[in-house]
């Protein structure tokens, strides 16, 4: 199996507008999704990320909310094992991030 890193973007701001009950239901869907991936042996790891971070470049370091040029922050990551890109896409399709117009960038991890 190949390994893939999935960058979860967008969708995180809407959780602030949810009621506590809606947040709990949403988090239960995340738990079920992650549990299913774990049970099938496809999940290697994953975590949410803080919106604040540091962007380091040759010009120095800028601290603040880290967003892409499209204005979407990477809200978390998942590390998958999958047969190929099609399999990784299939595994990602049920991700709860899509409930709030988020998106996922899937990148294969290169062997060194």
DALINZI-V608396 format. One record per run of one state. SS is the DSSP state (H for helix, E for strand, - for the rest). FROM is the first residue (numbers start at 1). TO is the last residue. If there is no record, write none. Layout:
{{SS,FROM,TO} {SS,FROM,TO}}
This chain:
{{-,1,1} {E,2,9} {-,10,12} {H,13,17} {-,18,19} {H,20,39} {-,40,42} {E,43,48} {-,49,51} {E,52,57} {-,58,59} {E,60,65} {-,66,73} {E,74,82} {-,83,84} {H,85,92} {-,93,95} {H,96,100} {-,101,102} {E,103,108} {-,109,112}}
